[in-house]
Amino acid sequence: MNKVYSKIESINGSVITVKATDVKYNELAEVETRFGKSLAEVNRIDGDIVSLQVFAGGRGVSTGDHIRFLGHDMQVSFSDDLLGRIFNGSGEPRDSGPVLTENLVEIGGPSVNPSKRIMAKRMIRTGIPMIDVFNSLVVSQKLPIFSSSGEPYNQLLARIAMQAEVDVIVLGGMGLKYDDYLFFKNTLEEGGALSRTVMFIHTAADPTVECMKVPDLSLAVAEQFALKGKDVLVLLTDMTNFADSMKEIAITQEQVPSNRGYPGDLYSQLASRYEKAVDFDDAGSVTILAVTTMPGDDVTHPVPDNTGYITEGQYYLKNGRIEPFGSLSRLKQNVNKDTRDDHRALMDGMIRLYSSYKDTLEKKSMGFMMSAWDEKLLKYGDLFEKKMMDLSVNLPLESALDLGWEILAECFSKDETGIKTSLIEKHWPSK
């Protein structure tokens, strides 16, 4: 029988405290107010003083309200019925569909035992050349998309959700504007991808604590699908909002702040989510792609800074496209060797020439005379940005590689590319 307590010691914003025994960290409780029942979660224990974060906020809670501890952490229902559904940060339906209560699994558990993991060696094709050709996404990889505000990162995630060659998409939105939520919903619906997608959406108007639950809900569901043999891609946006929610709650609890007011366990909190990426040796996989916005375009901000130590590279979204410099997939060499014989050489050659184009642009802006080679580089850089870097470009990997050779052939002679003669003879386009 779960104990019921009828005296709240204090109410501080959305945090209430009560004297209680035999409760544990992260345990759920029900707060019965005159307006109805509200969920709360234990987030601090000091002797017999227990602090709880009320999901719906502290408004309407009085010191005489009843609190009943449920004896378990937050849970989410898991079944194939989740596909095509949209839920909020409490796991409740946002799409007016039925409440799911069967096969409940706890969220926020430990990451997978390393002995059950295998090396990442399969590519996830997205149809985006700047990912597939230059920084391939690999099954079980954990990668952030570093972006300044105003960049089309949600549009990029929606495209990946529609085009990625995986079995299941789990989309977790944190602090989304309502327009962005509708954009995801409508885009996936119209693109025919909603039927293989589960969405957990927290909007800016929803309770702060629900924002913190979205990654755990998304990853718990993804792990269950992976155990059933599915390849799952988890798309999270935006992890900076997640960290800001942590900061807000830590301030309410009067915790000693760390760098820029964030709690001291920011790294551990981020790592515990990213480390859920896994390729099971006898089942499916979980791959994580998470947007991290950089306030003031500052990569030394605590959230992107800590994220960079956890993940296996990053994509930089700048000026509406994925930048080749700064973007890095540390696992791409695991799959590039198995795609096509020219993949690695073409990728290296094109980026080398694009770097030379950037140097030439600088020379031009300073008023230096342009040589014939400089003119070739300027033409090449313009074509590369329009045909490869533009996020509207949608091509299968093989077509993107063929396009790369066409761009080179349009701007340079064979001996100017720096690519092996054997590959040039095999792949150089015939005029």
C-alpha angles and dihedrals in degrees: 000000000000115000120245121211121198103188124074111199097203143351118212111174106297093343119092128182129210136174107248142146135211095030128127138215113278092015114148125236136183118231112204111207131168087263094055138269125328131186121239133180131215108242102161136031123188109172105300093340108102123190119205131191109222110218095213093043131254097282110118094017116122131189092252096056120118123249120198118189112218098206096233142073122255112297136198129204115243129201139109086272087080091073112104092015131121122210137177128238091278093055092252120136116269093179099064089251125134122290111254115220105158128103096012117198126190118246128221097038125154122289120263121286107261090230088067093053129090130202116277106252108141125089125226108215115215104172090239110119095207088060104032098042105030107025109014119206111233129206110263092016122139112214133166125212104222108207139164117229115277095036117124095250095138090051088051092050091049091053091049090049091054098042108031113113097233135116100237135020120205112192119195117189121192123190092350121173109242089245090057091050090052090046092057092044095048096040094051091043094051092042092054093240099110092085091067095038134091115196129200107186129188113182126201089256094057126093114286095234091060089060089061091051098054097082092046093048091047094048095044090055092043091052092052092051089048091053087056089058100263126137103230128194114201114203115193127186124208119005091174088063088050090053092045089055089052089051093049093052093044090054091050089053091048093238117171104263125230129198111354091347097300117136117265093245094059092118093050092046092052094042094051088060099041092047089066087082106110146154106213117219092224105023141027134304146249120220121185127209111175131180114227113186115209113220108228089003086281113154090188090064107121096250100053090033093057092039091058091061092053105043134068098246131310144243116235113212110200134155090002097304142077106265116226091212112070093014113108138170105193092195098051093101088063090067107021091077091059101046107066131332093245098046100095096038094047092047093051094044095049094048091048091053092045089055089053089050090056090052090050091051089055091050090050093050089053092054100252119154114261118234124209088262090052090053090053090051092050091052091046094049092050092050093044092054094046100042103031111019100043107104091221090068110106116185138147113247095256092050090048091052090049089049089052090057090047091053091050092048091050093055109028143032118247095259093051096063098071090223123134114275093231091058093045091052090051101042108022106119117247112235 
